């Protein structure tokens, strides 16, 4: 049996899904998973039409799962209309998936600014230059826009935080931990809120 086929038993998991997520995330880091913080983010319009894309989750834990985006992007427009989302982390090297679902709200302007200033200069400039999800005339147009901003904000000059860029925090209301097993007999354990006693743990059929 390989680590990617190891059983996921109720008696072995933490009763707190946040701690269980942190344990699996550390396992993914130790196993050399490529960008273990990358997750598929699913959102939907007000009438339920879905869309999904990859994001980098920059903060996890009891306070929620934080990612950053242009507020006027497709995901931003959908979250404004329907402020709920789902994240899915896939760590192929371990045969593991974690799904997290819940309501989403913007983080504070101060938190967004602090994170923005921690990014490499090129990432800050590209975020300011890009009208994310909207049509642009060409690749050259984007490169010229980045070049113009590079001249305006050289190294050592603070790049302003665009009015339409910042963070979102998903507050988890449901976790699912999925472990690959042979012959499609995968393990699926779900945590949902249990009023008065923390979290309820259930096993789902694969």
C-alpha positions, 0 to 999 in steps of 0.5 A, spaced: 500 500 500 502 506 498 501 513 502 496 515 496 492 509 498 492 509 505 486 509 509 482 515 512 479 512 518 474 516 522 478 514 529 484 517 525 482 524 523 482 530 528 475 532 530 476 539 528 476 540 520 481 546 520 486 542 524 485 536 519 486 541 513 493 544 516 495 536 518 494 535 510 497 541 508 503 540 511 503 533 508 502 536 501 508 540 503 513 535 505 511 530 499 513 536 495 506 537 492 507 543 486 503 549 489 499 546 495 496 552 496 493 552 489 485 551 489 480 551 484 475 556 486 467 555 484 462 561 484 456 562 481 451 568 478 445 570 482 441 565 477 446 559 479 450 559 472 457 556 475 464 558 473 471 555 476 478 557 476 484 556 479 487 561 485 492 561 490 489 561 497 494 565 501 491 564 508 488 558 511 485 557 518 480 558 523 479 565 520 477 563 513 481 561 507 483 568 503 485 569 496 486 575 492 483 578 485 480 584 481 473 585 484 471 587 477 473 580 474 468 575 473 469 571 480 468 578 483 462 580 479 459 573 481 461 574 488 458 580 489 451 577 486 452 571 490 457 571 496 458 564 496 463 559 493 467 552 494 474 551 494 477 544 492 485 543 493 488 537 489 494 534 492 495 528 486 502 526 490 498 524 496 491 522 492 488 527 496 482 532 495 479 537 500 473 541 498 471 547 503 464 551 502 461 557 505 460 564 505 465 569 502 466 577 504 471 582 502 477 582 507 479 589 509 482 594 505 488 594 510 489 587 510 489 587 502 494 593 502 499 589 507 498 583 502 499 587 496 506 590 499 509 583 500 508 581 493 514 581 488 514 588 484 512 585 478 506 582 481 504 588 484 505 592 477 501 586 473 495 586 478 495 594 477 495 594 469 490 588 468 483 589 467 482 582 469 477 578 465 475 584 460 477 583 453 483 587 451 486 588 444 492 584 444 498 581 448 502 587 446 497 592 449 498 589 456 505 589 456 505 596 454 501 598 460 505 594 464 512 597 461 508 604 463 507 602 470 514 600 471 517 606 469 512 610 473 513 606 479 521 603 479 524 599 485 523 603 491 517 607 489 510 604 493 505 601 488 498 604 489 493 599 491 488 599 485 481 601 488 478 594 484 483 589 487 483 586 494 482 580 498 476 575 499 475 571 505 471 564 505 468 562 512 468 554 512 461 551 513 463 544 510 469 540 509 470 534 505 476 530 505 477 525 500 483 519 500 484 515 494 483 508 495 484 502 490 478 500 485 474 506 486 473 505 494 475 512 496 474 514 503 470 521 503 469 524 510 465 530 511 464 535 517 458 540 517 457 544 523 453 541 529 450 546 533 453 546 541 458 541 539 463 543 534 462 539 528 459 533 525 463 528 522 460 523 517 462 518 511 460 518 504 459 513 499 465 514 494 
